[in-house]
Amino acid sequence: MTRTTSRRDFLARSAAATLPLTLAAQRRTRPNVLILLTDDQGYGDFGCHGNPVLKTPNMDRLHSQSVRFTDFHAAPMCTPTRGQLLTGQDALRNGATSVTAGRAVVRKDIPMMPGIFAAAGYRTGIFGKWHLGDNYPYRPMDRGFERAVYHLGWGFSAAPEFDNDYFNGRYRDQGSLRRFSGYCADFWFDQAMDWMRGQRQPFLCYLPTNTPHTPAWVEEQYAAPYRKPGLPAEFFGMIANLDENLGRLERFLAASGLRDNTIVLLITDNGGTGGTRFYNAGLRARKMELYEGGHRAACFVRWPGGGFGSPRDVAVPAQMQDLLPTFLDLCGVAAPAGAAFDGRSLAPLLRGTAADIGDRMMVVQYGQIPRKWDSAVIWGKWRLVGGNELYDLASDPGQVKDVAMANPAIAARLRDHYEEWWSGVAPRLGEFAPISLGAPQENPVELTSSDWQDVYCDNAGHVSNAVGGPRGGPWAVSVERSGAYRISLSRWPPWQKLALNAARPPQAMTKGELPAGKALPIAGARLRVAGQDLSQPAAAGATTVEFVVRLEAGTRTNLHAWFQDAAGNDLAGAFYATVLRLGA
């Protein structure tokens, strides 16, 4: 199972040798765009950011060659960041406000980066973590990626990837289930390089890895150097693996002639996680929190042929929403008619033609159920946290001293900005983007508890312990075609073929274990959809309870299903549902 660096180098050199020497010359002058987004790597998880133990030589080298935005902000959680990156809009405006609970998709009327670039003649590909919708019309190929190699949910052991493994696991190829060999991060990089190698038009390559997010599974050769008291060996090992893959990617770009005309962006998706107890670059808090350590992110941008000038730090506050308008400027791509961005182009800062991009305030907010004032407002050196705490990062980068009382005018201006901003996003916060049923693009549709409205039940542990209350939550759905539909409800992932009332034994993985899951005395199920309220008993030993209903095209409704015991008491939501249109 263990790969060797020498084998990788051989493959990279062999691949480069097959490329025409004039490959770069064959391509037009518009630059390629390559986005590397790592998952749960914190601002302090880089050698170049001062980590005293973690070795990231290839990331450090890219840092030394780039324009670095040192006051750059993501959302404090991954899906909102991904939506902001790809739409240029705040999470509460585009709809992708959380990682679950029916709020992990961008509304389909909002244009996204891959679709915009595809319309401008770019080839578009994603290789890795999408996490902006598992079902039509929100999958990556529905939103503009012509090549989509990805996994479902937030990662391996998410509800839709319940027992997936970082080694020799499952992935989706244009929506179809496939298996990969080796380690997941290696596979994403391999696929991205293979795809870029074959392009003869400008391309947008999106490489969002699912590591170093938990579960912390990695080959021992990467974790071993960090097996010391107080160090997160597996977490640091996953970053070491990513760093090695970045080195492979850099050698590929250089050997293929793509390096000079490819904009390379390295970003992280939220605040720190596994490494914060050891080193957090002086920042307060971590992922999911509203202090600086929850949303300060790395952002390195390199374009050797783009006239950026010398590598340097840029201290102007910037945010994930700025990147789409920036790439449109740099690549000469027009925004769609009516497109609206919360971000601003950073192109003048990258090119060195301006020292700032104008005075502005930025709002950091996300949430399973977004609530007013659960936010951080950024204005230069100032941070308003939670609507009442004020910090001056110029004198207090660790956010130790609340200075709101000493600066009432500043706090008032930040609150006024937030009030105006909230009034613009609040009207649509109660809307859920519906999953299509019966569409030719996806039939059957596999639904999971990750998309229950306003219920947090998105991983194998949640499913195993039957969280979510006695009825779980409903799915927002829209019927594309009239007809008879079979709805099959499962307690466990359907592919495991476990009985509805069975316990689930622990499952050994390559580098870890999935815990056991508890049995429920399921005797039947109840289904509510499109005005129909139905009950159905479960056959002895059955793995599903099935309903056949008629649904009419154009119906937008909730599909709500849950399990009951023999006395009719509610037990738990249906964690998995397969909806198949049988015919007219």
KEDODREN-24009 format. One record per residue (C-alpha): residue in one letter; x, y, z. Coordinates in steps of 0.05 Angstrom, whole numbers, padded with zeros to 5 digits, always signed. Example, Ala and Ser with C-alpha at 12.3 -4.5 7.8 and 13.67 -1.06 7.14 Angstrom:
<martors>
A+00246-00090+00156S+00273-00021+00143
</martors>
This chain:
<martors>
M+00000+00000+00000T+00058+00047+00014R+00079+00090-00045T+00149+00117-00053T+00170+00186-00073S+00215+00158-00127R+00156+00125-00161R+00119+00191-00160D+00178+00228-00189F+00185+00176-00244L+00111+00183-00262A+00116+00259-00263R+00178+00258-00307S+00147+00206-00353A+00083+00247-00360A+00121+00310-00375A+00162+00275-00428T+00100+00257-00467L+00078+00330-00471P+00096+00370-00533L+00151+00419-00518T+00108+00474-00547L+00048+00458-00503A+00046+00526-00469A+00055+00561-00536Q-00005+00524-00564R-00049+00555-00513R-00078+00624-00517T-00053+00682-00475R-00110+00678-00425P-00083+00647-00362N-00102+00581-00332V-00129+00582-00261L-00110+00528-00211I-00142+00532-00142L-00116+00488-00086L-00162+00490-00026T-00142+00449+00035D-00194+00426+00086D-00186+00446+00160Q-00113+00467+00154G-00107+00527+00199Y-00069+00592+00190G-00016+00566+00237D-00007+00500+00202F+00049+00524+00157G+00124+00529+00168C+00123+00596+00134H+00072+00621+00185G+00118+00604+00242N+00099+00534+00261P+00160+00510+00299V+00152+00435+00285L+00109+00423+00222K+00151+00419+00159T+00117+00446+00096P+00175+00460+00048N+00134+00461-00016M+00080+00506+00014D+00135+00550+00042R+00167+00554-00027L+00100+00574-00059H+00092+00626-00004S+00160+00654-00021Q+00141+00661-00095S+00071+00691-00084V+00033+00753-00066R+00008+00735+00004F-00055+00765+00033T-00039+00765+00107D-00108+00791+00131F-00151+00743+00089H-00217+00715+00114A-00258+00653+00101A-00321+00631+00136P-00310+00594+00201M-00336+00530+00169C-00323+00497+00102T-00387+00497+00060P-00400+00571+00070T-00328+00585+00049R-00335+00542-00014G-00399+00577-00033Q-00368+00646-00022L-00307+00627-00064L-00348+00603-00123T-00402+00656-00123G-00367+00719-00097Q-00427+00727-00050D-00433+00723+00025A-00458+00656+00051L-00523+00685+00078R-00538+00715+00010N-00523+00654-00033G-00557+00604+00013A-00498+00558+00031T-00495+00578+00104S-00478+00512+00137V-00447+00443+00125T-00514+00408+00135A-00586+00419+00157G-00611+00433+00086R-00566+00494+00081A-00506+00466+00045V-00524+00486-00027V-00519+00550-00067R-00586+00572-00096K-00590+00550-00168D-00606+00620-00194I-00538+00646-00172P-00482+00639-00224M-00420+00603-00201M-00347+00606-00221P-00345+00542-00263G-00406+00561-00303I-00381+00632-00315F-00313+00607-00338A-00342+00552-00381A-00386+00603-00417A-00323+00643-00432G-00289+00584-00466Y-00251+00555-00407R-00247+00480-00394T-00269+00467-00322G-00253+00410-00275I-00261+00393-00202F-00220+00340-00166G-00237+00327-00093K-00286+00357-00044W-00347+00393-00070H-00395+00398-00010L-00445+00445-00044G-00498+00393-00060D-00499+00318-00072N-00562+00317-00115Y-00587+00349-00179P-00588+00407-00194Y-00531+00424-00145R-00477+00373-00164P-00412+00401-00192M-00429+00380-00263D-00496+00416-00256R-00460+00480-00237G-00410+00485-00294F-00355+00434-00283E-00349+00393-00346R-00303+00344-00311A-00324+00324-00241V-00285+00275-00198Y-00309+00283-00127H-00339+00254-00064L-00404+00267-00029G-00418+00306+00034W-00365+00338+00077G-00317+00279+00072F-00305+00206+00085S-00351+00184+00142A-00403+00237+00126A-00473+00208+00124P-00471+00198+00047E-00400+00171+00052F-00415+00132+00116D-00360+00079+00112N-00315+00107+00058D-00241+00098+00069Y-00183+00146+00055F-00147+00086+00025N-00176+00049-00035G-00243+00082-00026R-00302+00107-00066Y-00311+00169-00108R-00359+00197-00160D-00341+00206-00233Q-00392+00251-00266G-00441+00225-00214S-00426+00151-00224L-00396+00110-00167R-00324+00087-00177R-00266+00063-00134F-00196+00092-00129S-00131+00059-00111G-00083+00086-00059Y-00092+00147-00015C-00148+00197-00029A-00106+00260-00032D-00056+00227-00079F-00114+00207-00123W-00143+00278-00128F-00075+00306-00148D-00064+00250-00199Q-00132+00262-00231A-00122+00337-00234M-00054+00331-00267D-00079+00279-00317W-00136+00326-00336M-00093+00389-00342R-00044+00350-00385G-00097+00339-00438Q-00123+00410-00444R-00112+00454-00505Q-00156+00511-00482P-00148+00554-00420F-00173+00516-00359L-00200+00526-00290C-00176+00469-00246Y-00207+00466-00177L-00169+00420-00129P-00204+00421-00061T-00176+00365-00018N-00215+00330+00037T-00151+00327+00079P-00128+00344+00132H-00201+00342+00156T-00219+00285+00203P-00218+00226+00206A-00143+00231+00216W-00122+00173+00173V-00054+00175+00137E+00004+00130+00122E+00052+00122+00180Q+00111+00149+00141Y+00079+00218+00143A+00056+00216+00216A+00118+00184+00245P+00161+00248+00248Y+00108+00279+00293R+00097+00223+00342K+00119+00264+00402P+00081+00286+00464G+00032+00342+00451L+00034+00337+00375P-00024+00317+00330A+00016+00266+00292E-00037+00242+00243F-00062+00313+00230F+00007+00339+00216G+00020+00276+00175M-00038+00292+00129I-00010+00361+00118A+00058+00331+00103N+00025+00287+00051L-00009+00348+00020D+00057+00385+00019E+00090+00327-00018N+00033+00327-00068L+00041+00401-00079G+00114+00387-00096R+00092+00337-00148L+00043+00387-00176E+00096+00441-00180R+00143+00395-00218F+00087+00378-00266L+00072+00452-00279A+00145+00467-00293A+00158+00407-00337S+00095+00416-00378G+00107+00490-00393L+00044+00510-00356R+00076+00545-00298D+00086+00615-00326N+00015+00625-00350T-00022+00591-00294I-00050+00629-00235V-00039+00585-00175L-00080+00599-00113L-00069+00564-00047I-00122+00577+00005T-00149+00545+00069D-00223+00540+00083N-00232+00561+00156G-00195+00569+00222G-00150+00518+00253T-00170+00450+00280G-00123+00394+00297G-00062+00437+00308T-00089+00496+00347R-00070+00471+00416F+00001+00467+00394Y+00008+00529+00351N-00044+00578+00325A-00001+00637+00300G-00022+00679+00359L-00095+00679+00338R-00154+00671+00386A-00202+00613+00377R-00209+00561+00321K-00257+00534+00269M-00330+00551+00279E-00314+00611+00323L-00321+00684+00305Y-00255+00709+00333E-00196+00715+00285G-00173+00643+00294G-00239+00619+00267H-00236+00653+00199R-00166+00680+00185A-00142+00638+00125A-00080+00630+00083C-00081+00660+00014F-00021+00654-00033V-00027+00677-00105R+00026+00665-00158W+00026+00681-00233P+00096+00685-00260G+00074+00714-00327G+00022+00761-00298G+00064+00821-00280F+00053+00816-00205G+00121+00841-00188S+00162+00816-00130P+00133+00767-00080R+00107+00805-00021D+00057+00810+00036V-00007+00850+00026A-00039+00871+00092V-00104+00899+00062P-00163+00860+00091A-00191+00813+00039Q-00241+00756+00037M-00259+00693+00000Q-00314+00731-00037D-00261+00774-00071L-00231+00716-00110L-00283+00706-00164P-00284+00780-00185T-00208+00779-00181F-00203+00720-00229L-00253+00751-00277D-00209+00813-00280L-00144+00775-00288C-00171+00728-00341G-00212+00778-00380V-00277+00741-00368A-00341+00781-00366A-00389+00772-00308P-00459+00748-00328A-00512+00800-00337G-00542+00817-00270A-00488+00782-00229A-00477+00814-00161F-00415+00804-00118D-00403+00821-00046G-00328+00816-00060R-00283+00864-00096S-00228+00850-00146L-00159+00844-00115A-00125+00852-00184P-00098+00922-00169L-00065+00897-00106L-00036+00836-00142R-00009+00879-00199G+00017+00932-00152T-00022+00987-00186A-00058+01007-00122A-00044+01006-00047D-00116+00991-00028I-00183+00976-00059G-00223+01029-00023D-00252+01033+00047R-00300+00977+00063M-00330+00934+00117M-00338+00859+00111V-00384+00812+00149V-00364+00742+00170Q-00425+00699+00186Y-00449+00628+00175G-00497+00582+00212Q-00542+00522+00213I-00597+00570+00233P-00568+00639+00220R-00584+00688+00276K-00575+00763+00279W-00508+00786+00308D-00475+00717+00305S-00421+00751+00265A-00355+00787+00260V-00352+00853+00224I-00284+00873+00196W-00262+00944+00182G-00188+00955+00174K-00157+00939+00241W-00224+00935+00277R-00265+00872+00292L-00336+00875+00320V-00352+00806+00348G-00422+00785+00366G-00449+00856+00358N-00418+00882+00422E-00344+00863+00430L-00295+00909+00395Y-00221+00893+00384D-00163+00933+00355L-00119+00882+00320A-00063+00931+00308S-00049+00934+00382D-00083+00869+00404P-00076+00815+00350G-00096+00761+00401Q-00163+00796+00415V-00153+00798+00490K-00181+00867+00507D-00251+00889+00488V-00247+00964+00473A-00320+00977+00455M-00331+01023+00514A-00270+01064+00496N-00290+01070+00422P-00366+01078+00420A-00366+01114+00353I-00327+01059+00319A-00372+01005+00348A-00434+01044+00327R-00409+01049+00254L-00396+00975+00252R-00464+00959+00281D-00498+01005+00231H-00463+00970+00174Y-00485+00902+00200E-00557+00925+00209E-00559+00947+00136W-00526+00883+00113W-00573+00839+00154S-00634+00873+00124G-00609+00852+00056V-00598+00778+00071A-00651+00763+00124P-00713+00758+00078R-00689+00693+00045L-00658+00658+00104G-00720+00615+00114E-00717+00587+00043F-00690+00518+00029A-00664+00499-00040P-00704+00439-00062I-00674+00374-00088S-00704+00352-00154L-00742+00286-00158G-00753+00249-00223A-00706+00290-00265P-00673+00253-00323Q-00606+00277-00298E-00614+00238-00233N-00663+00181-00223P-00663+00150-00172V-00645+00204-00121E-00608+00183-00058L-00626+00227+00001T-00589+00227+00068S-00599+00258+00136S-00545+00310+00118D-00599+00349+00082W-00654+00346+00135Q-00679+00417+00145D-00652+00451+00208V-00628+00385+00238Y-00553+00371+00247C-00544+00297+00229D-00488+00293+00179N-00438+00239+00199A-00431+00165+00214G-00431+00178+00288H-00497+00215+00284V-00529+00160+00243S-00501+00105+00287N-00530+00138+00349A-00596+00156+00315V-00592+00230+00332G-00641+00281+00305G-00701+00268+00349P-00758+00219+00341R-00777+00244+00271G-00712+00272+00243G-00725+00326+00193P-00757+00337+00125W-00723+00343+00057A-00742+00402+00013V-00759+00372-00056S-00786+00393-00123V-00820+00344-00171E-00793+00349-00242R-00839+00298-00277S-00907+00271-00259G-00912+00197-00245A-00909+00140-00196Y-00851+00143-00147R-00823+00089-00102I-00794+00116-00038S-00750+00067+00000L-00731+00085+00071S-00670+00057+00106R-00642+00060+00177W-00572+00045+00152P-00535+00061+00087P-00572+00020+00034W-00508-00011+00007Q-00495-00043+00075K-00560-00084+00070L-00570-00085+00145A-00639-00100+00174L-00679-00041+00197N-00678-00063+00270A-00606-00088+00270A-00548-00061+00309R-00487-00044+00269P-00421-00076+00290P-00356-00036+00292Q-00322-00033+00225A-00247-00035+00217M-00219+00014+00167T-00149+00016+00139K-00124+00064+00193G-00181+00067+00243E-00249+00042+00262L-00321+00064+00254P-00358+00055+00319A-00417+00008+00329G-00487+00033+00318K-00547+00021+00362A-00608-00021+00344L-00677+00009+00341P-00741-00032+00349I-00767-00010+00281A-00834-00041+00262G-00857+00008+00209A-00850+00077+00179R-00890+00139+00165L-00885+00184+00104R-00912+00253+00091V-00903+00283+00022A-00945+00329-00023G-01006+00326+00022Q-01003+00251+00031D-00995+00220+00100L-00980+00145+00096S-00959+00089+00142Q-00928+00022+00124P-00906-00037+00166A-00836-00066+00161A-00829-00138+00141A-00789-00183+00186G-00715-00176+00170A-00728-00122+00119T-00674-00071+00102T-00724-00019+00077V-00795+00004+00083E-00824+00021+00014F-00880+00067-00007V-00907+00080-00077V-00938+00149-00086R-00961+00192-00143L-00927+00260-00150E-00943+00315-00199A-00894+00357-00238G-00883+00426-00210T-00898+00406-00139R-00851+00437-00088T-00860+00404-00021N-00826+00372+00039L-00813+00297+00041H-00813+00276+00114A-00804+00204+00135W-00791+00170+00202F-00792+00102+00236Q-00839+00076+00289D-00842+00018+00337A-00898-00034+00342A-00939+00012+00387G-00935+00069+00338N-00885+00110+00377D-00837+00152+00337L-00765+00128+00340A-00720+00165+00292G-00719+00198+00224A-00706+00157+00161F-00632+00170+00153Y-00632+00147+00081A-00686+00150+00027T-00682+00127-00045V-00733+00160-00091L-00743+00128-00158R-00792+00151-00211L-00823+00088-00238G-00859+00118-00298A-00917+00162-00318
</martors>
